[in-house]
Amino acid sequence: MSHCEDHNMDKKMVPRTEQEIESIIKRLKRIEGQVRGVQKMVEDNRYCIDILVQISAITAALNKVGLNLLERHVSHCVSKAIREGSGEESIRELMDVIKQFSK
């Protein structure tokens, strides 16, 4: 299932551009490398504080990716839903995901 869809396949949403996809993948691969680095730090029995600093950096990087996706979703998918008259459902879905982010 592509982005900007819930379980309702007939929604017409705004596909990501190739450039947007490449940018997200690049960031996620960088984060994946950071996670592997932390795994190696644990295996090498490195100092806890050093590991925690890296975990904090990973969390911040993931949050940034998530917020970028959220911003794009609002400016493209949600605004389109509002223009097409299905804004209430889209806003409810958006609020649910924002609540998950703030946990």
Helices and strands as residue ranges (DSSP letters): H 18-43, H 48-72, I 73-78, H 79-83, H 87-101
